[in-house]
């Protein structure tokens, strides 16, 4: 009897161990930079990926996985506007294996990796579908090959494309045709030359990483993107400025990816926009932070930097990826002058934020924020308000208040440049 009972127990345990794993969620995050597909489950998903061509497609075999509702509805989450994925099909391939076929719109560079449970997420299998060539670099290289424009630029505001195709990244003011009275000596410096100022505008968090959450459910990633877009519109309206968003929709970008994008564009400033949270709903006010090489200026700054730096763990970054460009960026030891400029910029922005909101602290704080680690671009992180404070959460969702925040940041930027004019740059010098 005991042997029979033991056999039954072993059989039950064997069946339990072989029970199919349920995919509890399947999410798709399309973007110009890449498209991410995330599969979430209580257990680690055993998998194998095959890349096929003619036609281009990815085949993902999921071992011991149940073909449930999440996988069956995955195809409906692929938008027709997705830049890389045409469609997704999922079906039982053979006993114990579910096959997911991802039909592509062209050649891609896929990255597949697993993430352990963190925060509100369980085990995740993440597939990032990148273009074969980085779209930003493709644009820069294409403009680099373009013939240099002759004469003057038309009176309308120059586009980023026209600026990138000009040798010194400079924009000349429109002038009437030369006459004997107003002829310009080309050997003399032209005082009317105005260089277009590029500001990298970073909307904090995004995609898999929602950031902080307000009492009524507001996600930080949504508020930061709304403010970033308003700030960009104001920057673009300035005659000698251009704003570039690190993300323009709801998708995840690693912290180092934000830094690299700003450097590839030769940004003059980097402004990262956030909305803080604290354990107490009474915390309120705006803050501005800069990078520190020697530890945080306060316990609060240290805690905030750790939380922001943990975004990569929540949003999902393949830890074994090695980026030599990033290594060169973050290991550069010439950041002292840049940090000094960052503090000047932060002080100017903080002063104008104080006109529309209480300040959590009246001076610029510093800590080891990974997103601020560009060695040659003055960079600040703006905590617009505490999203964990019900009153400030309500204001952060108000479009009029978002405009006030964007205007305050721009006013600070303009004040900074009034005392610290940008230097001339050579095209793509920092690549």
N, C-alpha and C positions, 0 to 999 in steps of 0.2 A: 504493500500500500504506500509506504514511504517513497519507494522508487518511482511509482506511478505519479505520485503527487509532485515529486521533484522534476520529473520529466515534463509535467504540465506547466509547472512554474517556468522552467527553462524555455519551453515553447512560447509561452505568453510574453516573456521578456524578449525573446528573439523577434517576435512579431512587432512588439512595441518599438524595438530599435530600428526596424525596417519600415515603420510607418512613414508615409510620405509627409514631407515638410510643407506646411501651408505658406504661401506667399501672402502676407497680410496687407501689403500695399505696393503699388507700382506707380512711380511718378516719372514724369517727363518734363525736362526744363530746356526748351529750345532757346538758342541765342545765336547772334552773329558769330561769336567766338567759338562756340561749340554747342553740342546738344548732349545733355546728360539723361540717362535712364537709370533709375534707382529701383531695385527690388529689395523689399524688406521682409524679414521672416524671423521667427523665434530662434531658429537654429542657423548655423553656418551653412551656406548653400554651396555644395560641391558643383563645380562647373568646368566647362572646357569651351574655348572659343576658336573658331576657324574663320579665316579671312579668305573670301573667294572673289574672283573677278569674272567678267563676261557672263552675266552682268555683275556689277559690284554689289556685294552683300556680306553680312556678318552672320555666322551661324553660332548660336549659343546653346549648348546642351547642358541642361540643369539636371543633376543626378538626384534621384529620390525626392522629387518635388511634385506636389499635387497641382494639376491643371485646374485651378480654382477661378473665382470671379475676377481677382486682381489681374491675372495673366490674360484671361479671356477678353477683358475690357482694355488691355494695353493698346491694342491697335487703334481704338477710338481716341486715344490721347495724342496721336501724332497729327500735327497740323499740316495742312497742305503747303503752308508757307515755311515749314521747317527747311532750313538751308541744306541739310545733309541727309535726312532720312525721308525716304519715299513712303514706306509702310512697314508695319511689323506684323508677323504672323506667328502664332503659338499653337502647338498641337502636341499630342502624345506621339513621340517618335518610336519608342519601343518600351517594353515593360520597365518601369522605373526611371524613364528619361523623358523629360519634356524638352522639345526643341523650339527655340525662338529664332526665327529668321528675320533679319533686319535688312530690308531692301534699301539700297543707298542711291543717292542722286549723282554720285561720282566717287572718285577715289578719296579715301579718308585715312586718318591716322588714329586708330582706336586705342583706348587705354581701359583695361578691365582690372578692377581690384576690389577686395573685400574690406569692410570696415567693421570693427567690433562695436558692441552696444555703447552708446553715449547719450547723455541727456534723455530726451524723450524717444530716441530711436533704438530699435533692436538691431540685430545683425543686418548689414546692408551689403548688397552686391551692386557695385557702381560701374556703369559703362559710360565713358566719355568719348564721344565721337568728334574728333577734331578734323579740320580740313587738312589736306595734304600739305598746304602751305599756309602759314599764319596770315590771315587777311590784312592785318595792320602792316606787316612787313611787305606784303605784296603791293599794297598801295604806295608805301614809301619808295619801294624799288621802281615801280612804274613811273612815279613822278620824278624820280631821280634821272630816268632815261629821257624824260620829255625835254624838248628844246626849250631853252630859256626864253621867256617872253621879252620882246623888245619894247622900248619906249616906256610909257607909263601905264599903270593899271587903271582901268576905268574908275569913275568916281564911286560906283557902288562898293560896298564893303567886300574885301577879298575873301575868298573861300579858303578853307584849310588846304585844299588841293593846290590852289594857285600859290599859296605861301610856301608849301613844301617844294615847289618847283623853282623857287627863286634862290640863287646862290647863297646869300647871307640871311635867308629867312627874313627879308625885309620887304616892307610895302612902301612904295613911293606915292606921295600925294599927287593927285592929278593937277596938271598945270597947262596953261595955254601954250600954243606952239611958240618956239623960240623966235625972237626977232633980234635985230642988232641991239635993241635997248635992254632986252631981258634975257639975253643968251647966258647960259650957265657954263662955267668953266668946269669940265668934267674932272680936272685934276685937283679941284678944291673939294673939301668935305661938303656934303649937302646937308644943311641944317634941317631941311624939310623931310628927311627920311625918317620914317617912324617904323620901328620893328613891331610886328604883331606879337602881342603877349599871349602865350598859351597857358591856360590854367586847367590842370587836371582836377576834375571834380569827382570825388569818390563817394558814392552812396553806400554807406556801411551795410554789411551783411547781404542777404539775398539767397533765393533758391532754398536749398536744404537748411540753410542757416537763417532762421527768422529773427535772430537778435533778441532783445528784451521784449517783454509783452506787458501791455498796460492792463489796468484793472478791468476794462471792458473788452479786452481781447485785441487791442490794436497791436500790430506787429511793427517793431522798429524798422525792419527792412522796407516796409511800405512807406512809412513817414520819411525816411531818409531819401528814398528815391524821389518822392514828390518834391521835397525841398531842393534836392540836387537839380532836378529839371527846371525849377523856377530860377535857381541861381544861374544855371547855364543860359537861360533865356535873357537874363539881365546882362550877363557877361557878353553874350553875343551882340547885344544892342549897343555896346560900347564901340566906338570907332576903331580902337586899336587893340581889342581883346578878342580872344576866342576861347570858348569853353569846350572841353572834351570830357565826356562821361566815361568812367571806368566800366560802368554797366548802365544800360539804358532800359532794362526790363528786370523781371524777377528771376534771376539766375545767380548761381554761386560763382565767385571768383576767389581763388586763393589770395591770401594777403600779399605774397611775393609777386603774384601776377599783376596786382594793382600797381605795385612799385615799378615793375618792368614796363608795363604799358605806358606809364607816365614818362619814363626815361626814353623809351623808343620815340615818343612824340616830342622829345626835348622840351618838356613842360617847364615853365618858369616858376610855377607854384604848384603845390599839391594840397588840396583841401579835402579832408575826409569828414563826412557829415554823419553824426550819430545822435541817438536819443537815450540818455542814461537811464539806469534803473537802480533802485536800492531796496534793501529789505524793509525799510520804513516808508510808508506812503507820504510822510511829511517832508522828505527831502525834495528840494526844489532849486531852480536856478540854472543858468547857463555856465559852461566852463570851456576853456580852450587849453589844449595840451600840445607840447612839443616833445621831441625825442630827448632822452637823457642817456649820456654815456656812463654816468656814474651813479646809477640807482635812482629810485623814484623820490620826488620831493615831498611826498606824503604817503601815508598808509592807503588813503583813498585812491591816489593816483596809481600806486602799485597794484591794488586790487582790480582797478579798472583795466589796466594794461594786460593783466593776466586774463581777464574775462574776454577782452577783445582779441588777444592772441590765441585764445582757445577756439576762435571761430573756425580755424582750419580743421580742428578735430570734429566739430559739429557739422560743418558744411561738407567735409570729406575731401581729403587730400591724400594722394598716394605718397606715402612717406619715403619710398625708395627712389623716387624721381630725383635725378641730379640735374640741376640747371647751372651750367658753368657761367652763364651770363648773370644769374642771380648771385652766385658765389662771389663773382667779381664786384657786384653791387654792394652786397652786405659786408664784405670783408675790407672794403675801402676804408682807410683810416683817416681820411681827410674831411671828417664830418664836422669838425669844430666850428669852422666858419659858417657852414650851412645851418647848424643848430642856432648860432647867434642870430642869423637872419630869420630863422623860424620863430624865435622868441620875439623879434621885432614885429613880425607879421601877426603873431598871436596876440600881442599887446594891442595892436591897432584894431584887430577884429573884436577882441574882448571889450574894448572901450565902446564900440558901437552896439554890441549886443546888450550892454548895460543900459542902453537907452530904451530898450523894449522889454527887458526882462530882468528880474533880480539875478545877480551873479552869485553862483555857489561859492566862488572864491575870487577875490579881486585881482589876482595875478595869474599869469600863465604857469601851469604846472608842467612837470616833466616826468616821464617814465619810459620804459623800454618798449614802446609800441612797434611791433614789427612792420606795420603798414607805413610808418614814418621814416623807414631806414634808407632813404635815398641819400647818397653822399653828396649830391650836387644840386638838389632841388629843395628849397625851403618848404617845409611840410608841417601842417598843423592838423590836429584832430579837434573838431568842434562838437561838443556835447550841447546840442541846442536847448534841451530841457530834460527834466526827469519824466519819462513816459510812465513810470510807476506812481507818479503823483496824479491823482484823478483830475485836478484842475489843469495841470500842464498837459496831460494826455488829451484833454478836450481841446486845448488851444493848438496842440500839434496837429490835430486833425482839421483845423480851421484853415481854409485856403488863404484868407486875408492875413492870418498870423504867419503862415508859411511864407507869404510874400514879404512880410516885415523881416523875418529871419534872413531871407535871401538878400534883401536890400542892405541889412546891417552887415552881413558878411562882405558884400561887394564894397560897401563904404570903407570897411577896414582894409580891404585889399588895395583900393585906390589911395588911401592914406599911406599905406606902406610904400607903394610905388612912387608916391610924391617925394619921398625922402630916399628911396632906394631904386633908382631907375635901372631897368634891366640892361645887361651888357649885350653886345652883339654876339651872335652865335654863328658858327659855320654849319651848313646843312648836314644833318645826320652825324654830327661830330661825335656823338656819344654812343654810337652803335658799336 
